[in-house]
Structures are given as structure tokens and as C-alpha cells.
Amino acid sequence: MTSAHSRLLAAARYINKHRSAYLFISPFFIGFAVFGLYPMLYSIYLSFTQYKFRAPSLWVGLGNYQDIFNDPTFWISLKNTLILWLGTLPLQLLLAFLVASLINAFIGQRWKGALSGIYYLPEVTNLVAVALVFQLILDNQYGIANYLLKLVGAPSVPWLISEGWTRISTILLITWRGTGWYIVFILAALQAIDKEYYEVALIEGANVFQKAWYITLPILRPILLYLVVLGTIAGWQIFTEPYLLTRGVSNVLGGPGQAVLTPAMLVYDKAFVSLKFGYAAAVSTLLGVIIAFFSVIYFRFFRER
């Protein structure tokens, strides 16, 4: 009997011994297999085919991937996503850490939950309504943002009609909407830190920045890793904010000059507008590989640190 066969029998006996527990958790795994694992595997299969409705799939091998690497639009979408990701995630984490630290230090326990809930409200607000409000605020002619700039003698800003400012506007929208989500997690982690660490540091003569660097940040490392990984996954899959913010303002997908075109928007356009499902599946697969790569890098870095 081989060692692999022995391990398989041991695993089977263990599952049989705890079959009641596995029975209770089985709905999750069944749902994940049907609605998560199967679509993912089928998408990978589609990426190697030329698929059309009501027609047999035509196997093209790496043809879709060759088309992607030769498509300048794909590289534009990657560059835009990188800019949006680097422009939002560090800013959100920094703002969330500062706000959560201030709430934890100066706000009583009675009001901490209320404030964190208020900051979390943008996350649960309907995104379509939020995007429309941002469009009205940043409108080039009638927006309140340019109106306030004129009041102080500053020139109007082409928020949604130039490439650079469209990216900045999208970063502002994503940051405003998502920072509260990070505040809730960081505030909860800050409240769990033992106050004795800070008391000892105070006796040793540590200042505020030294306490944050040598006590707070090392203790927050696990939650920061969690937030960075989830923020990276969300950042590289960004779709709704840039799509809604530029929709109706520009006739080009992704705004003027495709300034905020992302791979997720490219997948939507190729799959549901051009009906190139194999191409769209290949882009999705590459996007998953990129996200997995960054996740591995984060885990290695934080583990070594």
C-alpha cells in the first residue's frame, strides 16, 4: 500500500468520523462549486476557444492570448488600472488610519460605533446615485466644484473632459466611497490593542510617531495585510466607478482618451458588446493571474517583515 493511498484512507476515515460536521458545512462547498469553481474553470476553458451562442466552440489554443498581447487597448487598460490602484489604495489606507486613530484617541466609546457607521455610509449608498451626484458636482459648466473655484478666482477644471482630470475625478470618487470601509476595520483593530504597551512606551519617553511606528503598525500588520490584499483584488477588478462616472459624458468607453478604461470594462465590452466571449474570458484569466501574483508578493513581504 502506497503512502498516498494510506493518506487517502486516513482522510476518508476522518471525514466519516466527523460526517455530521461536514454535512452542516456542505451547503457552502456545494454552492461554491456550482456558482464559483465551475464558472471559473469554464471561463478558463473559454479563453482557449472562439465561442459564439448556438454554435460549437472552436478551439484556438493561445490565439486569444496572442490577440490580447497585440492589442494596445489591453495595455492601456492595465496602465489605467495601475494608476487608479496606486492612486486610491495607499490614500485610502492613510486616511483610514489617521481618522481611525483620531476617533480612537479622542472620541468616547459611546460615539465610536456611531462615527464608524457614519463613515461607512458611502460604502452602502447606491453607487449609481453616487456617480450621478459626482457628475453633477464635477460638471464642466454647471458643477458646484467649478463654481466654488470661480468664487475664489481660480480657473475652471475640466474634471471629466480631460484625461488627467478624469483619472483624478475617478480616484476622488473611489477614495470617498471606500475609505469608510477601511476605517471600520482599522478602528476595531486599534481598540483591541492593549493600552499597557503605550503606557510602557510613554515611560520610556517615546513620542506619538514612535508609538505609531513601533507599536501600532506592527500590531496592525495582520489586518493591514488583509486590507491590502482585498484592496488590491478590488482595485484590479474596478469597473463600476469609472464606468458610471464617464457614462454619458464621453462617447468613448473609459472616458476621454480611454483614461479610465480598465480590464473589467474591457471584458464587459468584448463579451456583451462585441460578443467575443473567448477574448473576454482570456482577459479575465490574465486579470486573475495578476491578482494572484500581487497577493503572493504581499504575503511573502509581510511574512518576512
C-alpha positions in Angstrom: 0.0 0.0 0.0 1.5 3.3 -1.0 1.8 6.3 1.3 -0.6 8.3 -0.9 -3.2 5.5 -0.7 -2.8 5.4 3.1 -3.3 9.1 3.5 -6.4 8.9 1.3 -7.9 6.1 3.5 -7.0 8.1 6.7 -8.7 11.2 5.3 -11.8 9.1 4.3 -12.0 7.6 7.9 -11.6 11.1 9.4 -14.4 12.5 7.2 -16.7 9.6 8.1 -16.0 10.0 11.8 -17.0 13.7 11.6 -19.6 13.3 8.9 -22.2 15.4 10.8 -19.9 18.4 10.9 -19.1 18.0 7.2 -22.8 17.6 6.4 -23.6 21.0 8.0 -20.9 22.9 6.1 -21.5 21.1 2.8 -24.1 23.7 1.5 -21.3 26.3 1.3 -19.0 24.0 -0.7 -21.8 22.8 -3.0 -22.7 26.5 -3.6 -19.1 27.4 -4.2 -18.6 24.5 -6.6 -21.7 25.4 -8.6 -21.5 29.2 -8.6 -17.8 29.8 -8.1 -15.5 26.9 -9.1 -17.4 25.7 -12.2 -17.8 29.2 -13.8 -14.1 29.9 -13.1 -12.9 26.7 -14.7 -15.3 27.1 -17.6 -14.1 30.7 -18.1 -10.5 29.4 -18.4 -11.7 26.8 -20.9 -13.5 29.6 -22.9 -10.3 31.6 -23.0 -8.8 28.9 -25.4 -11.8 28.9 -27.7 -13.7 31.1 -30.1 -17.2 30.9 -28.6 -20.5 32.1 -30.1 -24.0 31.5 -29.0 -25.8 28.5 -30.5 -22.6 27.3 -32.2 -19.9 24.8 -31.3 -16.9 26.2 -29.6 -13.8 26.5 -31.9 -10.6 25.6 -30.2 -8.0 28.3 -30.9 -5.4 27.5 -28.2 -3.4 30.5 -27.3 -4.9 32.6 -30.1 -6.9 34.8 -27.8 -3.9 35.5 -25.6 -1.8 36.4 -28.6 -4.6 38.8 -29.7 -4.6 40.4 -26.2 -0.8 40.9 -26.1 -1.0 42.5 -29.5 -4.0 44.7 -28.6 -2.8 48.2 -27.4 -6.2 48.7 -25.7 -5.4 45.9 -23.2 -2.1 47.6 -22.3 -3.9 50.9 -21.9 -6.4 49.3 -19.5 -3.6 47.8 -17.4 -1.8 51.1 -17.2 -5.0 52.9 -16.2 -5.8 50.2 -13.5 -2.3 50.5 -12.1 -2.7 54.3 -11.9 -6.1 54.1 -10.2 -4.9 51.3 -7.8 -1.8 53.2 -6.7 -3.8 56.4 -6.5 -6.5 55.1 -4.3 -5.3 52.2 -2.1 -2.4 54.0 -0.3 -4.5 57.1 0.1 -7.5 55.2 1.5 -5.3 53.3 4.0 -3.5 56.5 5.1 -6.8 58.4 5.5 -8.4 55.5 7.3 -5.5 55.1 9.7 -5.5 58.8 10.5 -9.2 59.1 11.0 -9.4 55.8 13.0 -6.5 56.9 15.2 -8.2 60.2 15.9 -11.5 58.6 16.7 -9.8 56.0 19.0 -7.8 58.6 20.8 -10.3 61.5 21.3 -13.8 60.0 21.0 -15.5 58.2 23.8 -16.6 54.6 23.4 -20.2 55.6 23.2 -19.7 57.5 20.0 -17.0 55.4 18.3 -19.5 53.0 16.8 -21.8 55.8 15.6 -18.9 57.6 13.9 -17.6 54.5 12.2 -21.1 53.8 11.0 -21.3 57.3 9.5 -18.0 56.9 7.7 -19.2 53.6 6.4 -22.4 55.0 4.9 -20.9 55.8 1.4 -20.0 52.2 1.0 -23.6 51.1 1.2 -25.0 54.1 -0.7 -26.4 53.2 -4.1 -23.4 53.7 -6.5 -25.5 54.8 -9.5 -26.9 57.7 -7.4 -23.4 58.5 -6.1 -21.9 58.6 -9.6 -24.7 60.8 -10.9 -24.2 63.2 -8.0 -20.4 63.3 -8.7 -21.2 64.0 -12.4 -23.3 67.0 -11.3 -20.7 68.2 -8.9 -17.9 67.9 -11.4 -19.8 69.2 -14.5 -17.6 71.5 -16.5 -20.2 74.2 -17.0 -22.7 73.9 -14.2 -20.9 71.8 -11.5 -20.6 73.2 -8.0 -16.9 72.3 -7.9 -16.0 74.8 -10.7 -18.5 77.3 -9.2 -16.6 77.3 -5.9 -13.3 77.6 -7.8 -14.6 80.7 -9.6 -15.6 82.3 -6.3 -12.0 82.2 -5.2 -10.7 83.4 -8.5 -9.3 80.0 -9.6 -9.8 78.8 -13.2 -12.3 76.1 -14.0 -11.1 72.5 -14.1 -12.1 70.1 -16.9 -12.9 67.3 -14.4 -14.5 64.9 -16.8 -13.4 66.1 -20.2 -9.6 65.7 -20.0 -7.6 62.5 -19.5 -5.6 63.6 -16.4 -8.6 65.1 -14.6 -10.8 62.2 -15.4 -8.4 59.9 -13.6 -8.2 62.3 -10.6 -12.1 62.5 -10.5 -12.3 58.7 -10.5 -9.7 58.5 -7.7 -11.7 61.0 -5.7 -14.9 59.0 -6.1 -13.3 55.7 -5.2 -11.5 57.2 -2.2 -14.6 59.0 -0.9 -16.7 55.8 -1.3 -14.3 53.2 0.1 -12.3 54.9 2.9 -15.1 54.3 5.4 -14.8 50.5 4.9 -11.1 50.7 5.9 -11.9 52.9 8.9 -14.2 50.3 10.4 -11.6 47.6 10.3 -8.7 49.7 11.5 -10.7 51.2 14.3 -11.7 47.8 15.5 -8.1 46.7 15.5 -6.9 49.8 17.3 -9.5 49.2 20.1 -8.1 45.7 20.6 -4.5 46.9 21.3 -3.6 46.6 25.0 -3.1 50.1 26.5 -0.2 48.8 28.6 2.1 48.9 25.5 1.5 52.7 25.2 2.0 53.2 28.9 5.4 51.5 28.8 6.3 53.5 25.8 5.4 56.7 27.5 7.6 55.8 30.5 10.4 55.1 28.1 9.9 58.6 26.5 8.5 57.6 23.2 6.7 60.3 21.2 3.5 59.9 19.1 5.3 58.9 15.9 7.5 56.3 17.7 4.4 54.8 19.3 2.7 54.5 16.0 5.8 53.1 14.2 7.0 50.6 16.9 3.7 49.6 18.5 0.6 50.4 16.5 1.7 49.4 13.0 3.4 46.1 13.9 0.3 45.0 15.8 -1.9 46.1 12.9 0.2 44.1 10.4 -2.3 41.2 10.0 -5.3 43.5 9.5 -3.3 45.7 7.2 -2.3 42.7 5.1 -5.9 41.7 4.9 -7.0 45.1 3.8 -4.2 45.5 1.3 -5.0 42.1 -0.3 -8.7 42.8 -0.5 -8.0 46.4 -1.7 -5.7 45.0 -4.5 -8.3 42.5 -5.6 -11.0 45.2 -5.7 -8.6 47.7 -7.3 -7.7 45.4 -10.2 -11.3 44.5 -10.8 -12.6 48.1 -10.7 -15.5 48.6 -13.0 -18.5 50.4 -11.6 -17.0 53.7 -10.6 -15.1 54.6 -13.8 -17.9 53.2 -16.0 -20.7 55.2 -14.3 -18.7 58.4 -13.9 -17.8 58.6 -17.6 -21.0 57.2 -19.0 -23.0 59.9 -20.8 -20.1 62.3 -20.5 -17.9 60.7 -23.2 -18.8 58.6 -26.2 -15.6 56.6 -25.7 -15.6 53.7 -23.3 -13.3 54.7 -20.4 -13.7 58.4 -20.8 -11.7 60.9 -22.9 -8.7 59.1 -24.4 -9.7 55.9 -22.6 -8.2 57.5 -19.5 -10.0 55.2 -17.0 -10.6 52.2 -19.2 -9.9 49.1 -17.0 -9.6 45.4 -17.8 -13.0 44.7 -16.2 -14.6 47.3 -18.6 -12.7 45.7 -21.5 -14.2 42.3 -20.5 -17.7 43.8 -20.4 -17.2 45.5 -23.8 -15.7 42.4 -25.6 -18.2 40.0 -24.1 -21.5 41.8 -24.2 -21.0 44.4 -26.9 -18.6 42.7 -29.4 -19.7 39.2 -28.4 -16.1 38.0 -28.3 -16.5 35.7 -25.3 -13.2 33.8 -25.7 -11.3 37.1 -25.8 -13.1 38.4 -22.7 -12.5 35.1 -20.9 -8.8 35.3 -21.7 -8.7 38.9 -20.3 -10.4 37.7 -17.1 -7.9 34.8 -16.7 -5.0 37.2 -17.1 -6.5 39.5 -14.6 -6.9 36.6 -12.1 -3.2 35.8 -12.6 -2.2 39.4 -11.9 -4.2 39.5 -8.7 -2.8 36.2 -7.5 0.7 37.4 -8.3 0.3 40.6 -6.1 -1.3 38.6 -3.4 1.7 36.2 -3.2 4.1 39.1 -3.1 2.1 40.7 -0.2 2.1 37.6 1.8 5.8 37.0 1.3 6.7 40.6 2.2 4.6 40.7 5.3 5.8 37.3 6.5 9.4 38.3 6.1 8.9 41.6 7.8 
